Amino acid sequence: MPLFDKKNFNGEVFGAYVDRVENLNRNELLKSGAVVEKKEYASMLPDQVGGNYITIPIKARIGGEADNYDGNTDITADSRDTYTHGRIVVGRAHGWTEKDFSTDITGEDFMPAAQEVAEYWDDIDQATLLATLKGIFSMTGKGNEDFVKKHTYDVSENPTNNVFAETTLNNAIQQALGDNKGKFSLAVMHSQIATNMENLKLLAYMKYTDGNGIERDLTLATINGRTVLIDDNMPSESVKAKYVRAEKGTDGAKLVKDSGASGDTEINKADVTSDISDIKANEYVVQLPAGTVYTTYVMGAGAIEYTNVGAKVPYEMDRDPKTKGGTDVLYSRQRKIFSPYGISWKAGTIISPTDAELSDGSKWQLAQNNDSSATKYFPIKSIPIARIKTRG
């Protein structure tokens, strides 16, 4: 069978193979409804300046106080609010050089090459998502801080219960969305968290029946009815030992004294202020040991809206006949939007944000109605994204 080379390499065929490669994480994200594809937005880009940023209106729910219908009271009418939702295109590109690359893309070896490329871009997309999530949970300013505070369930500095327990997920999603917590469908966590929960028999693994009628476990788990994806790329941070406030009677608690502390049950205020700047005498503290703080993300239906914008030439090959006796290079490009629902990328001069820029909270804000006389922010109770911070 003849080899593919620069002259007869078909980028569209190669791209089709890449798109067909199944990926467990991506598929489960789609099936959970947490990531929703919005193909229609790709066609809007040429119509807006720059081709890398689009604004989408989000209609608010209708509301207003009902008037008394008694034959005498006038009927009033309210206009619907519309929030402006900005979305940025993230462009990425890379190439791979092989001395005899064409031998890897014969008819029978075509799929392995496509699979490697697909897995590479899955990793890149995941890095984009994680950078985006870090960014939105780093937002500051009016409205934005309300989202960060309400949608973060942090027990990592709790002196008595700082690990992922049987009630952690339920408490976190209730804090974020209240009676709307049923929108959450997926949790993505580090394997250390999942292993601890397995040991406590808190995770239930999905099952299937094989061709011989034998029931077997899948690698997908659930907790409280939510799908669990286990991924060691979830954020983790090593933290030093520190003092935190505690209740009297907490194991290891010490009474704070202005000075003259004695014994193992007292501590001077000066020894605590570096960890708790506003600590006062007669409060109690306990020292948490050094450890690791893990972040688990919880998402629900429509949490992330995804658009594959596409590149003019997604895949192409180039040949260098002289270097090292002849090399082939496969180039790949992609342009995609990963937009958290209800959270807007601020318009600016950035053409394609780096992961560092996506992680910058100053680049994100809650979608707003752009009414200077009465600015309204997108209701955070409608955003099915939360994070949980624990020590295990």
N, C-alpha and C positions, 0 to 999 in steps of 0.2 A: 504494500500500500504506500503511495507516495506521501512524503512528509508535508506538513503545513509549513509554509515559510512566509516571509513578508509579502510575497506576491499573491498568495492564495489564502492567507489567513482571513477568516470571516468573523469580524468583531461582533456582528449581530448574533450569529450562531453561538459563539463563545458566551456572549452575555446571556443568551437564553438558557444555556446549561448552568451558568452561575445562579440564575434566578430559580432554577428548579431544585437546587440543593436544599434539602430539608435541614432546619436548625431547630433543635428542641426549644431553646429559650425564646427565640423569635416567634415560633409557632404558638407557644403557650401564652406569650404576651398578647398575641393577636386573638387567640381563643378566649382569653380571660376578658377581653374587651378593654383592657387597660390602654393598649395602643390601637388607635383607630386610624386607618388610612384615609386620607383626603386627597384623592387624585385630582379633583377639580381645581385645586389651587395652583397646580403647575401651569395651567394655561393662563393664569392671571399675571404671571411674572412679567412677560413682555409688555404688558399694558401699564406697568408701574415703573417709575424711574429707577434705572440701575439694574433691574432684573435680579436683584438679590434680596429685596425686602418687600413684603406686602403687608397691607393692613386689611383686616377682616372685621366687619361689624358683628358684634354679638348682641342680639336683642335681649333686653331684660324682660322678666315676666311682667305682665300687666298687673296693676295694683290699684290702690286708692280706697278711700273709705266709701262704703255704699251710702247713698242718699235715701232718706225716708220717702217712700212712695205713698203719699197721702193726699195727693190732689192739690196741695198747696206749696210743697217744697220744690224748688228748681233742681233739675238734674245737672250735676257737674260732670266734667270730663277731664281726664288726665292724659298726658302724652306718655308714650313708652320711652324709657331710657335706652340708649344704645351705647355699648362700650366699644372702644377701639382696641383691637387686638393686633399687635405688631408681631410679625414672624420673619426671622432671618434665615437665609439659606446658608448651610454649612457645606463648603466645598472641600474635598480632600482628593489627593492624587498620590500615586506611587508607581514604581516600576520595579521589575525583577529581571536580572540579567542571568542568563545561563549560557555556558560555552556551547552546549549542544541542545539548546532549548527545543529546537524543532522536533527532536526525538521524543520529547515528552508530550507533544500534542498531535500524535498520530490519531487515527480514528479510535483505536482501542484504549489509548491513554488519555483521551480528551477529558473524560469525566474526572479523574484524579486531579488534573491541573485545575479544572473548574472548581472542584470542591475546595482546594486549597485557597483559591482566590475568594470564594464565598465565605469561608471561615475567617479569612483575614478581615474582610469588610464587616462581618458580624462583630468582630472584636473592636473595630474602629467605631461602629455605630454605638456599641455599648459604652465606649469611652465618652462619646458625645453625649449620650443620655446621662451618664453619671456626672459629667461636668455641668450639664444643664441643671440637674437636681441640686448639686452643690450651690450653683449660682442662685437659684430661687430661694434656697434656705439661708442665703447670706444677704437677702434684701434688707434695706433699712428705709426709714422714712414712714410718713403717715400711711396707714392702711397696710403697707407691706409688712411692717413689724407685727401687726395683728395676725397676719397669716402665719408668719414664722413661729410665733409663740403658740398659737392655738393648734397648729398642725405638727408641732414637735412634742413628743412624749419622752422626756428625758429623766430616767431614773438612775443614771450612771453615778450620781453623787448622793443617792439615798443611802444613809448609813446602815439600814437594816434590810433593804430589799432592792438590790441594784442589778439583778439579772433578769433575763427574759423568762417569765413565769406563765402559769396557765391563764392569768387574767390580763397580761400585758397588752396583747393585741387588741382585745375587746375594749380595754380602757382607752387605748390610743385612738382607735377609730371613733369611739364615742366622743372623745374630747374634740376631735377634728370636725366631725359632721353631725354630732348629736343624733337626732332621730332619722337622719339620712345616712347613717353608717352602713346600711345595707349596700350602698354603692361600691364599697371596697370589695375587690375580688381576688387580689393577688398580693403576696408578700415576697420580697426578694431579700435573702439573708445570707450572711457568712456561714461557712460550714461549721465553724465553732459553735455558733448559736444553734444551728440545726442539730448538731451532735448532742449538745446539752439537752435539747428538747427531746431527742430520740431516747436518751437515757432515762428521761422522766416519763417516757411513753406519751408525750403530748402531740407527736406527729403521727398522722395516719397516712400510710402509703397507698396510693391508688393501685388497683389490681387488674389483671387481665387473665383470660383463660387461653392457654396455648392450644395448638392443634391436637394435642393428646388429652385435652380436657383437664389439664393441671392448672390450678390457679397460682399465679406468680405476682410478685410485687413489681410495680413500675418504679422508676427512679423519681417520680413526681409524688410529692407529699401534700397533705392539706393540714391546716390548723383552723379550728372554728369554721370549717367549711370554705376556707380560702385556699387557693392554690399557693404552694410554696416553691419558689425557685431558689436553689442553693448555689451560691456563686462567691468565690473568694475574692472577687474584684470589688465586693461591697466595702465601703470605707471602714477602716479601722485605725485607731490612733493610740499610741502608747502614751500613758499619762503618769506623772510622778505622784508620789504619796502626797496627800494634802489633807488639811483639816476641813471639816464641814460641820454645820450646825446639827445638833442632835437633841433629843428629848432626855430629860433626867431619867436615869434608869437604863438607858441604852447601854448595851454591853461595850465597855471600854470608854464610856463618856467621861469627860473631865470638866470640872467647873472652872470657868474663866475668872481670873482675879486681875485687878489692876496691877498688882505686884505682890511679891511675897508668897507665891504659890509653893506648896509643899506636898510631898508624897506623890503617889501615882494617880490621884484622883483630882488634882488641880493643875492648872497651867496658867502662865502669865499671858496677859493680853498681847504683849509685844511679840510673843512667839506664834501668834495666830494671825495677826493683821496682814501678813503677806498673802495669806490664803483667803481671809474674810476681812475686807477692809473696814467694814462697819460693825465689827463684833463689839459687844459690850460686856462689861463685867457682870457676873452672875448668870450669863448664858452658859450652855453646855455645848461642847464640841467633841467630835471623835475623829481620829485620823484614819482615812481610807488608805489602804496600801497602794503601791504602784500597781498598774495593771493595764489592760487594753479596753478601750471603749469602742464598741461596734455599732454601726448604723445599719438599721433595717429599713428599707423603703416599702411602704404599703401604697398600692394604687388601685383605682377602681375604674369603672366604665368611662371611657373617653378621657382618661387622665392625660394622655399624650396624643396629640394629633400629628400624624406623620405624612409627609408628602415626598415622593421620589421625583425631584425636579428633572433629573437627567442632565447629562453632559452632551455636547455636540458629538464627541467621539469617546464613548465610555471605555472601549478597549481597542488597542492597536499594537502592532508589532513593528519593530525597527531592527534592521540588520547592520552590524558592523563587520565587514568581511575580513578586516585585518587584525583587530585586537585579539590576542591570545588564539590566533588561528581562525578567528571567526566567532562572533557572539550574536545572540538574538536577545532582544529586550521586549518584554511584555509590559505595556503601560496601561494603567487603569485610572479612571477618574469617576468621581461621583459628586452629585450635589443633592442634598436632602434637607428637609425641614423637620425638626423635632420640636414641637411647640406645646408646652404645658398649657392645658386649657385654662383660660381666664387670666393667664400671666403673660405679659407683653414684653417683647424685646424692644428696648428703647432705640428709636431711629438715630442713626449717627453716620459716621464716615466709614465704618468698618464694612468691608466687602464680604469677607468670610471670616467669622470669628474663630480664633484658636480655642483649644480646650481651656487654656488659662483665662481667656476673655469670657467664655461661657460660664466659668466658675465665679466670675466677678459679680457680686450681688448688685453693684451699682449699675449694671447693664440691664437689669430686669425691674419690672414694676407690675403691680396689679393693673389689669385693663381698667381704663377710666372712661367717663362719658365726655371728657374734654369740654365741660361747661365751666368756664372760669368763675361764674357767679355761684355755682353750687356743685363742686366736684363730687362725683360719686364713684366709689370703687366697686369693682366686680365683687359680688358676695362670696366671701371665702368659704361659706358653707356649701357652695356649689363646686368646689375644687377637690376632687377625690385623690389627693396626694398627701401623704403624711410620712413622717420619719420617726423611728424609735431608736433611742440611744441607751444601750445597756452595757454592762461589764461582762456579759457572758450569756 
